[in-house]
Structures are given as structure tokens and as C-alpha cells.
């Protein structure tokens, strides 16, 4: 199993940070990991992404599973039985009037997860870390 969790303090309000996460057409302007994205904020709908894995890019289609306005955006890959399963979450929590805690979470499970981790673990770690830092930078730049 691979679990990646990055937490950042962001000097912005919830609406600003939330807008960064869910403004999918703007991902190509600031996001070094997910360079193209389209989705609806509705559980059960697809999220289609172009993911920068370093030496190559992947088109990935997953499914939106949870949306809690200004709190949580979650999507998952369609599980391949017990072979492979993933979950991705963006969580926002108010810490103060102009400060929030952003948690970027990813997990990969299943019988094939050790092989996927061996082949792509570094690129996933680097990509999610870069994206987490970019969410912080973008939200702070846009904060009123």
C-alpha cells in the first residue's frame, strides 16, 4: 500500500482555497502535476485528468465520490477487483479568519499496488508534493 499525505498552512480564506482546487480549467496555469482537468462537483461523475509523471504523461479518468463545499473534494479510480484501488482527497479546515489547513491525501491499495509503487511511486510522491505546494502558492496569491 502507498499512502501520501501532505499538510500545508495557507494564509487565505476557505472560499479562495476551495476555488483553486475546483477551478479545473485553470489547472494548466498553476498545477505542475495535473496539467489538464475536467470534472463536475457531483458524486458519480467522471474526473478526467492529464497527469505529469515526469518522463511521460498519463490520461486518467476516475470518479468523483464526495463533495463537501469548501471542505472536501474526493475522487477514486474504479477499482480493479482486489487488484488495484486508489483514493484522492483535498481537505480544507479553517484554522483562523485568514488561515486554513490544507491536507492532500492519496492512497493506493490492492495486490498490484507494490508493483505500481515500485514503478511510479517516486513520480506520484513528487507530483502530489508539487501540487500541494502549488495549491498553497496559488491560494495565497489570490487571497483578498
C-alpha positions as CSV (number, residue, x, y, z in Angstrom):
1,X,0.0,0.0,0.0
2,X,1.2,3.5,-0.8
3,X,-0.1,6.4,1.3
4,X,0.9,10.0,0.7
5,X,-0.2,12.8,3.0
6,X,0.9,16.4,2.8
7,X,-0.4,19.2,5.1
8,X,0.1,22.9,4.5
9,X,-0.9,26.0,6.3
10,X,-2.4,28.5,3.8
11,X,-2.8,32.2,4.5
12,X,-6.1,32.6,2.7
13,X,-9.8,32.1,3.4
14,X,-11.8,28.9,2.7
15,X,-13.6,30.3,-0.4
16,X,-10.3,31.2,-2.1
17,X,-8.5,27.9,-1.4
18,X,-11.7,26.0,-2.4
19,X,-11.9,27.9,-5.7
20,X,-8.2,27.0,-6.5
21,X,-9.0,23.3,-6.0
22,X,-12.2,23.2,-8.0
23,X,-11.3,25.6,-10.9
24,X,-10.4,22.7,-13.1
25,X,-9.9,24.6,-16.3
26,X,-7.3,26.8,-14.6
27,X,-5.1,23.8,-13.6
28,X,-2.8,24.3,-16.6
29,X,-1.9,27.7,-15.2
30,X,-0.5,26.6,-11.9
31,X,-0.6,22.9,-11.4
32,X,2.7,21.1,-12.2
33,X,1.2,17.6,-11.6
34,X,-2.3,17.6,-13.1
35,X,-1.8,19.8,-16.1
36,X,-5.4,19.4,-17.5
37,X,-8.6,18.5,-15.7
38,X,-12.3,18.5,-16.3
39,X,-14.9,17.4,-13.7
40,X,-18.2,18.3,-12.2
41,X,-18.7,18.8,-8.4
42,X,-21.2,15.9,-8.4
43,X,-20.6,12.4,-6.9
44,X,-20.8,9.8,-9.5
45,X,-19.5,11.9,-12.4
46,X,-16.1,11.4,-14.1
47,X,-13.0,13.5,-13.5
48,X,-10.6,13.3,-16.5
49,X,-7.0,14.4,-15.9
50,X,-3.7,14.7,-17.7
51,X,-1.1,13.7,-15.1
52,X,2.5,14.7,-15.4
53,X,4.6,11.7,-14.3
54,X,7.9,13.2,-15.1
55,X,9.2,11.3,-18.2
56,X,5.7,10.8,-19.5
57,X,2.1,12.0,-19.1
58,X,-1.0,9.8,-18.4
59,X,-4.6,10.5,-19.1
60,X,-6.5,9.3,-16.1
61,X,-10.3,9.0,-15.7
62,X,-11.6,8.5,-12.2
63,X,-14.9,9.1,-10.4
64,X,-15.9,11.9,-8.1
65,X,-17.1,10.3,-4.8
66,X,-17.5,13.1,-2.3
67,X,-18.0,16.8,-2.4
68,X,-18.5,18.9,0.7
69,X,-18.4,22.6,-0.3
70,X,-15.3,24.3,1.0
71,X,-14.3,21.2,3.0
72,X,-13.7,18.1,0.9
73,X,-13.2,17.0,-2.7
74,X,-12.6,13.3,-3.2
75,X,-12.3,11.0,-6.2
76,X,-11.4,7.4,-6.7
77,X,-10.2,5.2,-9.5
78,X,-12.6,2.5,-10.5
79,X,-11.3,-0.5,-8.5
80,X,-10.0,-3.4,-10.4
81,X,-11.4,-6.0,-8.0
82,X,-8.8,-6.6,-5.3
83,X,-6.0,-5.8,-7.7
84,X,-5.9,-2.1,-7.6
85,X,-7.7,0.8,-5.8
86,X,-7.0,4.4,-5.2
87,X,-8.5,7.4,-3.3
88,X,-7.5,11.0,-3.6
89,X,-8.7,13.8,-1.2
90,X,-8.4,17.5,-0.9
91,X,-9.4,18.6,2.6
92,X,-9.7,22.2,3.9
93,X,-10.2,23.3,7.5
94,X,-10.4,26.8,8.9
95,X,-7.7,27.5,11.5
96,X,-8.3,31.2,11.8
97,X,-10.0,34.0,9.9
98,X,-7.4,34.1,7.2
99,X,-5.6,30.8,7.7
100,X,-6.6,27.3,6.7
101,X,-5.1,23.8,6.9
102,X,-4.9,22.0,3.5
103,X,-4.5,18.3,3.6
104,X,-3.6,16.5,0.3
105,X,-4.1,12.7,0.7
106,X,-3.6,9.8,-1.7
107,X,-3.7,6.1,-1.2
108,X,-3.1,3.2,-3.5
109,X,-4.1,-0.3,-2.4
110,X,-4.5,-3.8,-3.8
111,X,-2.4,-6.7,-4.8
112,X,-0.8,-4.7,-7.7
113,X,0.0,-1.7,-5.5
114,X,3.5,-2.8,-4.7
115,X,4.3,-3.1,-8.4
116,X,2.8,0.3,-9.2
117,X,4.6,1.8,-6.2
118,X,7.9,0.4,-7.4
119,X,7.4,1.7,-11.0
120,X,5.6,5.1,-10.3
121,X,5.9,5.7,-6.5
122,X,8.6,8.4,-6.8
123,X,6.7,10.2,-9.6
124,X,3.4,10.1,-7.5
125,X,5.2,11.4,-4.4
126,X,6.9,14.2,-6.3
127,X,3.7,15.1,-8.2
128,X,1.4,15.3,-5.2
129,X,4.0,17.2,-3.2
130,X,4.4,19.7,-6.0
131,X,0.7,20.1,-6.4
132,X,0.2,20.6,-2.7
133,X,2.8,23.4,-2.7
134,X,1.2,24.9,-5.8
135,X,-2.3,25.0,-4.2
136,X,-0.8,26.9,-1.3
137,X,1.1,29.3,-3.5
138,X,-1.9,29.9,-5.8
139,X,-4.4,30.4,-2.9
140,X,-2.1,32.9,-1.1
141,X,-1.6,34.8,-4.4
142,X,-5.3,35.1,-5.0
143,X,-6.3,35.8,-1.3
144,X,-8.1,39.1,-0.8
